Amino acid sequence: MPEEREPDERGPDEAPGRRAGRGAGPGLADRILGGWTGRIAGNMLGKPVERGEHWTPERIDRYLRLTEALPLTDYLPPPPVEATGFELRPEWPQCVRGRIHGSCRDDDIDYSILGLHLLETRGFQFTTEQVGELWLLRLPYLQTFTAERAAYRNLANGLAPPLTATYDNPYQEWIGALIRADIFGWTSPGDPRRAAALARRDAALSHTGNGVYGAMWAAALIAAAFTAAGPREAVEGALERIPASSRLARTVRHTVALHEAGVAWEDALAELAAQTGSLGWIHTVPNAAVITAGLLYGDGDFTRTITLTVRGGLDTDSNGATAGSVAGVMCGASAIPPQWSDPLEDRVRSAVFGFDGVRISELSSRTLRLASG
């Protein structure tokens, strides 16, 4: 990753929350709660089919037709008894429609919680080393995966950043850092530059190259969603925060161009998959394309955004979570349809020590204090 000077950050008298707001739209508190709710709902929607090599977009839609769930407007239905070839993840009984009672545990939500705790305890001047210290203190090793597990192992063996990201770690450009980025966007409303700088410092513990750019892009995207007129404006604002020549930026721009040209969503996904599919289903770049397509073709509608994103396949729970976070910030929690929010029962399961069973409303209130402070 080329050397870049990290953007200056404002002091406490220049709180980012004061820049948020779009006239008569939702207030900051409602948008932040919308981000948390949207992330958790999108994650739960995608979790049963999180296995990209098996659950292709075509297989997901076959399952939805089999269960008479197209158009998709709610959580995935449970599998019919006689269905074969549609093996859902083992957690499916806790995250299909009619069976959800609070969110089930998932690393996509664990990292948002851990990031909140990081900012509360270390402040916005946190270091990459402090991110690693917090992982060792609060996050069980067996609840980490791919690049995060490699970095955790390196930390335990006494390595320090940036070696934690580069030593014996073949997953440096996978999606793990991107899924950790939301908290930096929620606490930098209307300030994508600041959000990207925070996300970069976190991502450097475990990722390099497009892995780091993905985190910067996602954080900036969420920060931009607080003030953007729509998804296209938020996507373009986020693109300004990553190198224009990176493969991530080129792929996101191509997704925007396909949408602008009127290419159908299914055809756009097929073209993007042909160009990026060789990278694998957990790589940052193809997943960012699916997220971008979901946002653009969802056109600001919360349900359409998260359902299109999950139907796009690949890392479905992570993609649904990020798209849900952006859409939730844009519309606010009060505009998220109840079939998504009510089953969550304002409760989160988490592997982060001290946070299991925490209320979504509490996480949102604590985030608001940081964003407004």
N, C-alpha and C positions, 0 to 999 in steps of 0.2 A: 504494500500500500504506500503510495507516495506521501512524503512528509507534507503536512498541512498545518498551518497555525490554527490552533483551536480558537473558535470565536470567543470574544470576551463575554462574560456573563454579568448580568445586572446584580446589583446589591439588593438588600431587602426593601429598600425604599422604592424600588422600581419593579414591583412584583408583576409577573407575567399576566396574572389574572385580570389586571386592570385593562388589558388590551383586548380582552375577549368580548364577544357580544355582537349580534347582528340586528340592531334595531329592536323590533318587537318579537324576536325569536326567543327560544328557550334561554333561561338564565344559566350562569356558570354552574351552579349546583346541579341543575337538572341535566346539563350536558355531561358533567363528570359522572353522575349516576348512570346516565345513558351509556357512557363508554364502558363502565364496569359491567352493567347488565348486558349490553350488547356483546361484549367479549365472552362472557360466560355462556350466554344463550347460543352464540355462534359456535363455540367450542363444543357444547353439548349436542348441537345438531350434527356436527361432523364426526363426533367421536365413534359412533358405531361402525363407520366405514373408513376408518383411518388405516388404510393399507393400500397405498397407491398402486403397487404392482398388480393387485387383485381387483380393487375397486376403481376401475376406470370410469370415466364419465358415462360410457355406454352401459356398463354393468349397473351403475347406480340408477340410471334411468330405467333399466329393465326391472330392477327391484321396485322402483316407485310405481311402474305400470302394474306389476304383479300385485302390489298391495293397494292399488287404486288410489295412489297418493300424488298423482300429477293432475293439475299443478300443485307443487309442494307449498303448503302454507302453514305448516306446523312441524314439530319434531318428527323424526322418522317413525313410521309405524313398526310394531314388532313383526318379526318374520312369521309367515304362515307355517303351520306345523309341517306341511307337505313340501315346503320349499327346499330345493337342493342347489348347491353352487352359489349360495348367497351367505357365506359364513360371516356374521358380524363379529366385532371384537367381543372378548369375554365380558366386558362391562355393560353390554347392551341392555340388560334388564333394568339398569339404573338410569338410562338416558334415551329411552324411546317414549313416544307419546303415551300418556295414561299411566306411566310408571315412575315418573320423575318426582322426587320429593327432596328438593335441594340439589345443588350441583354435586356430581361425583368428582373425586380428586383427579387432577390432571396437571402435568407440568406447565402447560400453557397458562394456567391460572396461578400456580405456585410461584412462578417468576414475577408475575405482576405484584403479588403479595410481598415477595422478598425485596423487590425494588422499592416498594413503599416503605418497608422497614429500613432499607438502606438510607433513603432520603431523610427519614425521621431521625435516625441515629447518627448519621454522618454528615448530613446536609448536602447542599448542591455542589460543594467543593470536594466531594468524595473522590478517592483515588481508585484506580483499577485494583491495586493491592487490597484495599478495604472491601471491594466486592468479593474477592477471593476469601478473605477472612470471614465474611458473613456467610458464604456458602458452607464453609467448614463448620461453623457454629450452628447454623439453622436448617441446613438442607441435607437430608439423608443421601448418602452416596448412591444407593440403589434406586433412587428416584431421579437420577440424572441419566442422560442418554447421549450418544454420539460425541459431539465436540465438548459438551459440558462434562461428560464423564471423563474424557481424556484430560481436560483442564483440571478437574477435581483431583484426579490421580496425580497429575504433575504437582499440584499444590501440596498434596499430602506427602509427596516425595521431596519437598523442599525447594521446588523450582519457583521462580517469580516471573511475572509478566515482563516481556512478551513471550518468554519461553513456554509459559503455560499453554499458549495458543499454538505453538509451532512444533513442539517436541512430541513425536509419536502421535500425531493427530491428523488423520486423513480426512477429517470432516470440517475443515476450516471454513469452507464456503457453504456449509449446510444452513438450515433455517433456524437453528437454535438461538442465535443472537437476535434475530428479527422478532421472535416470540417474546423476548424479554423487554421490548422497547416501549410498550404502551405507557407505562408509568411516566416516562420522560416527556411524552406528548401531553398526557393529561395534566401534568404540572407545569407545562409551558404553553398554555392556551394562546393561540394566535402568534406564537413565536417559534416557527419551524427551525430557525437557525440554532437557537438555544437547545431545543429538543434534540437535534441531531448531534450537537456537541456532547450532551450528556450520554446519549446512547452509544456514541463512539467509545467513550471512556469505559463503559460497561462491557461492550462487545469485545474489546481488545484482550480481555481475559482468556477468551476461548476461540476467537475467530480472526481471520485476515481477509483482505481483498473484498470480494462481493459479499462475504459473510458479514463483515463490518458495515459495508455500504447498505446492506439490507436492513440492519438495525437502524442506521441513520435515516434511511428512507421511511421506514415505518413510523418512527418517532415523529419525524417532520410531517408526515401525512396526517397523523392524529392531531398534532398541534395546529396544522393548517385547517383541519375540519371545523375548529371552533369559530372561524371567521370567514371561511370560504363560502362563496355563493352556491357551490354545488360540488359534486365529486370531481369533475374535470379540473376545476380550479385548485382543489386540494392536491390532486395528483401532480399537477404541474408545479405547484409550490414545493412539493416534496422533492421533485426532480432537481430543483435548484440546489439542493443540499448534498448531492453526491456527484462524483466526477462524471462529466457528460460522456466521456469515452468508455466508461465501464460497461461491461456486458449487461449489468442490471439496468443501467439507464437506457441503453439502446433497446433492450427488450420492452421496458415499460413504454418508451416512446412509440415503439412499433404497435403495441397494444392500443395506445391512444389513437394512432393513425388508422388502424383497422376499424375502430369504433366510429371515428370521424367519417370514414369512407362509407359507412352504412353496411359493413359486412355483418352478417348474422352472427349472433353469439356463438352458436355451435361451430360455424365455419372459422371464426376467429380463434377459438380454442384449438381447432384442428391444425391451423397454420402455426400457431405458437408452439404446440406440442411437437410438430415436425422440426422446428428450429431449435428447441431446447430439451427435447425428451431424452437425449443421450446423457444429460447431466444427472439423471436419476430423480426419483420422486420426492426426495427430501432436500434437494439443493435449493438454495435461495432463489435463483433466477426464474426457473419455471413456476415456482409457487407465487412469486411476485406478479407474474403475468396473469395467473388465475385470479389473484386478489384484485388486480387492476381491472380485469374484465368484469368481475362481479360488481365492483363499485360503479364502473361506467355504465354497464348495461342495466344495473339496478336503478340507476337514475334517482338516487335519493330515497327510494322506498325501502324501509328497513327489511321487510319480509323478502322482497324480491332480491335485495342485495345479498343477504346471507344464504338464501336458498340457491341462487345461481352460483355463488362462490363454492358452496359445498358440492353441488352437482358437477363442478369443474374438476373434481377429483384431486389427485396427488395427496398432500398432507392436509386432509380435509378438516380436521379439528383445529389445526393451527390457522389455516386460511379462513375458516369460518369465524374464528375468534378475532382475527385482525380486521376483517371486513365488518364484523358486528361492532367492534369498537369504534371504527370510523363512522359507520352509519348511526350508531347510538349517540355519538357526540353531535352529529349533525341534526338529528331530530329531537334529541333529549329523551330522558327516560319516560316522561309523561306521554310521549307519542309512540313508544314501543308497544305493539299489540299485546294484549294480555296473555295470549296463548304461549308467548315466549317468556314473559317475566313471571307470571303467577306460579308455574310449577317449580320455579327456583326457590320459592318460599323464603326469600331474603337470607339464604344460608349457603355457605361455601365449605366443602371439605378440602383440606389442604394437608400436604406433608410437611409444610414449613412449621418448625417447632413453635408452639405457642399460638398458632392461628387456626387450628382445625375447628370448624364449626362457627367461624366468625361470620358476622352478618354483612351482606353486600352493602347495606346502607351505612354501616360503620366504616368499611373500607372507603366508601365514597366520601364520607364526611372528613376522614383523615386526609384524603387526597385533596379535598377542597381547601383545607387549612394550608397545605403546602402551596397550592396554586394561587392562593389569595394573599399569602404571607409576605 
